[in-house]
């Protein structure tokens, strides 16, 4: 979220309503009287699809969302636009934006090897599973 937005937190339901366009002003969730600008990846990208399927219940982002080609762009654009809100992963979020606590959407990670996994691949699998990932 743009750090100039003075909203302390949002419920999951409020966030769904913001991302899908039902709530369009920060004043409706305790903030200032400025329009909400949703910043999202273009449809079909992994994180976009995960949020639509696993958080928005299959409903697409608002048709007014500003669409970006890369996840890293979401943070950059959100930091520049008052009223903006977006999403990101741990690697893409930096101090230029405010992070709302309490909402987490897990994204599946697939690892595939050709033949038996190499020693390096096994190290990667061990490192990922250390942080709660599971493999089938």
Buried (B, 14 or more C-beta within 10 A) or exposed (E): BBEBBEBEEBEEEBBBBBBBBEBBBBEBBEBEEBEBBBBBBEEEBEBBEBBBEEBBEEBBBBEEBBBBEEBBBBBBBBBEBEBBBBBBBEEBBEEEBBEBEEBEBEEEEEEEEEEEBEEEEEEBBEEBEEEEEEEE
